[in-house]
Amino acid sequence: MDEAGLPKKDKSLQDPRCVFQLLKKHYERYNLDNVSAITGVSQEDLLKVYEAYSATGVPTKAGTVMYALGWTQHTVGVQNIRAACMVQLLLGNMGIAGGGVNALRGEPNVQGSTDHALLYGNIPGYLGAPIDEWQTLADYNKANTPATRTPKAPTGGRTSPSTWPACSRAGTGKRPRPTTIFCYGLVPKCAKGVDYSYMFLFDRMYQGKIRGASFSDSIR
């Protein structure tokens, strides 16, 4: 860290403690022999893939990584996605048209369930669901907006997120007004520390803590 509390930069990438050199040291064990033995892919085919994809690391080209459950549900799924992000960063394929690391929607529709707020702990935009301690939008913003550090404000500061107003507008079709706190008061608040997933709901039913009613007779 420098005097302002910001990470130091080494644009030459030669400092042994810079991220590039640390990554290089970490991954040097994965030579052609090791990767071929782990993956079962011949060294010849590996080189073909490496040469074809590394060719996207120029300003006139872009390469994208698209993955699905075969990567995420692997025993080292998290490391798979992290490795893809590192490769894309090193090739300059992040933040450009046609680049990035993109998740494909699989048949379980994992990402879709989050996009459409079908999971109890999320609302659209990958925002965490409000809990009972955050009764106002100000409470929510304070608890969920990441602290930022800049040279002008080395002690840190907070910024107001724009995602909630955008979410409200998408749901109502109208431009939200600050006086309405963007419909935050209409959103149910979860009890802190309580799991509302289906497995826990059924468990509470067995315990007699949740009761329901059947309308089958009236429907007939």
C-alpha positions in Angstrom: 0.0 0.0 0.0 1.1 3.5 -0.7 0.8 6.5 1.7 -2.8 7.1 0.6 -3.7 3.5 1.4 -4.0 2.4 -2.2 -2.4 -0.7 -3.8 1.0 0.0 -5.4 1.4 -0.5 -9.2 4.3 -1.8 -11.2 3.6 -1.1 -14.8 6.8 -2.8 -15.8 5.5 -6.1 -14.3 9.0 -6.9 -13.2 8.7 -6.5 -9.4 8.7 -10.1 -7.9 5.8 -9.1 -5.6 3.6 -7.7 -8.3 0.5 -9.7 -9.2 1.8 -10.8 -12.6 5.0 -12.3 -11.2 3.1 -14.0 -8.4 0.7 -15.6 -10.8 3.6 -16.6 -13.1 5.3 -18.3 -10.1 2.0 -20.0 -9.0 1.2 -21.5 -12.4 4.7 -22.5 -13.6 4.1 -26.0 -12.3 1.4 -26.5 -15.0 3.7 -27.4 -17.9 2.5 -29.4 -20.9 3.3 -32.7 -19.3 1.2 -32.0 -16.2 -1.7 -30.4 -18.0 -1.8 -33.3 -20.5 -1.8 -35.9 -17.7 -4.5 -34.1 -15.7 -6.9 -33.4 -18.7 -6.2 -36.4 -20.9 -5.6 -34.0 -23.8 -2.6 -34.6 -26.0 0.2 -32.0 -25.9 -0.2 -31.4 -29.6 -3.9 -30.6 -29.2 -3.2 -28.4 -26.1 -0.7 -26.3 -28.1 -3.3 -25.8 -30.9 -5.8 -24.5 -28.4 -3.2 -22.3 -26.6 -2.0 -20.8 -29.9 -5.5 -20.1 -31.3 -6.8 -18.5 -28.1 -3.7 -16.5 -27.2 -4.0 -14.9 -30.7 -6.9 -12.9 -29.3 -4.6 -11.0 -27.1 -4.2 -8.1 -29.6 -6.2 -4.9 -30.0 -7.8 -6.0 -33.2 -9.3 -9.3 -31.8 -11.5 -10.4 -28.9 -11.9 -13.8 -27.3 -14.7 -14.8 -25.0 -15.1 -17.7 -22.5 -18.6 -19.2 -22.2 -19.1 -21.8 -19.5 -21.9 -23.9 -18.0 -22.4 -26.5 -15.3 -19.5 -28.6 -16.5 -17.2 -26.0 -15.1 -19.1 -24.7 -12.1 -20.2 -28.1 -10.7 -16.7 -29.6 -11.0 -14.8 -30.4 -7.8 -12.6 -27.4 -8.5 -15.4 -25.3 -10.1 -14.5 -22.0 -8.4 -10.9 -22.3 -9.5 -12.1 -23.0 -13.1 -13.9 -19.7 -13.3 -11.1 -17.8 -11.5 -8.6 -19.2 -14.0 -10.7 -18.2 -16.9 -10.9 -14.6 -15.5 -7.2 -14.5 -15.1 -6.6 -15.7 -18.7 -9.0 -13.1 -20.0 -7.4 -10.3 -18.0 -3.9 -11.2 -19.2 -5.1 -11.3 -22.8 -6.9 -8.0 -22.5 -10.2 -9.6 -23.2 -12.1 -8.0 -20.3 -14.2 -4.9 -20.7 -14.3 -5.0 -24.5 -17.0 -6.0 -27.0 -17.0 -9.7 -27.6 -14.8 -10.5 -24.6 -15.4 -11.4 -21.0 -16.4 -14.5 -19.1 -20.0 -15.4 -19.6 -22.2 -18.0 -17.9 -24.5 -20.0 -20.1 -28.0 -20.7 -18.8 -28.3 -24.4 -18.1 -31.4 -26.5 -17.8 -31.6 -25.9 -14.0 -31.6 -22.2 -14.8 -29.5 -21.3 -11.8 -28.7 -17.8 -13.1 -32.3 -17.3 -14.3 -33.7 -18.0 -10.8 -31.5 -15.2 -9.5 -32.3 -12.8 -12.3 -36.0 -13.2 -11.7 -35.8 -13.1 -7.9 -37.0 -16.7 -7.4 -34.5 -17.3 -4.5 -35.5 -16.0 -1.1 -32.2 -14.3 -0.4 -32.0 -12.2 -3.6 -33.9 -9.6 -5.5 -33.3 -8.7 -9.2 -29.9 -7.3 -10.0 -28.2 -9.8 -7.7 -29.0 -7.6 -4.7 -29.4 -9.2 -1.3 -33.0 -9.3 0.0 -33.8 -6.8 2.8 -33.8 -8.0 6.4 -35.8 -6.7 9.3 -32.9 -4.5 10.5 -33.1 -2.5 7.3 -36.5 -0.9 7.5 -35.6 2.1 5.3 -33.9 2.4 1.9 -31.2 4.4 3.7 -30.6 1.5 6.1 -30.3 -0.9 3.1 -27.9 1.4 1.2 -25.7 1.9 4.2 -25.4 -1.8 4.9 -24.9 -3.0 1.3 -22.9 -0.2 -0.5 -19.2 -1.2 -0.6 -16.9 1.3 0.9 -14.6 3.1 -1.6 -11.1 4.5 -1.1 -9.7 7.2 -3.3 -6.7 9.5 -3.0 -9.1 12.4 -2.2 -10.8 10.4 0.5 -8.2 8.0 1.9 -10.3 7.3 5.0 -13.1 5.8 2.8 -16.5 6.8 1.8 -19.9 5.5 0.6 -21.8 5.9 -2.6 -25.5 5.6 -3.2 -26.3 2.5 -5.4 -28.5 3.1 -8.5 -29.6 -0.5 -8.8 -32.6 -0.3 -6.5 -34.2 2.6 -8.4 -33.6 0.8 -11.7 -35.2 -2.4 -10.3 -38.2 -0.4 -9.2 -38.6 1.2 -12.6 -38.3 -2.1 -14.4 -41.1 -3.5 -12.2 -43.5 -0.6 -12.3 -42.7 0.9 -15.7 -42.5 4.3 -14.2 -39.6 6.5 -13.2 -39.4 6.3 -9.4 -39.3 9.4 -7.3 -37.0 9.9 -4.2 -40.1 10.7 -2.2 -41.5 7.2 -2.7 -38.1 5.6 -1.6 -38.4 3.6 -4.8 -41.1 1.2 -3.4 -38.7 -0.2 -0.8 -41.5 -0.2 1.8 -43.4 -2.7 -0.3 -40.7 -5.3 -0.3 -41.0 -8.0 2.5 -38.2 -8.0 5.0 -36.6 -11.3 6.0 -35.8 -12.0 9.7 -32.1 -11.9 10.2 -30.4 -15.3 10.3 -33.6 -17.2 9.2 -33.3 -19.6 6.3 -36.4 -19.4 4.0 -35.3 -22.1 1.5 -37.8 -24.9 0.7 -35.9 -27.6 2.7 -36.1 -25.5 5.8 -39.8 -24.6 5.2 -40.7 -28.2 4.9 -38.7 -29.0 8.1 -40.8 -26.3 9.9 -43.9 -27.9 8.6 -42.9 -31.2 10.1 -42.3 -29.4 13.4 -45.7 -27.9 13.3 -44.3 -24.3 13.1 -45.9 -23.6 9.7 -49.6 -24.4 9.0 -51.4 -24.2 5.7 -54.9 -24.8 4.2 -56.1 -26.9 1.3 -58.5 -25.4 -1.1 -59.1 -28.6 -3.1 -62.7 -29.0 -2.0 -63.6 -25.4 -3.0 -61.8 -25.8 -6.4 -63.9 -28.8 -7.2 
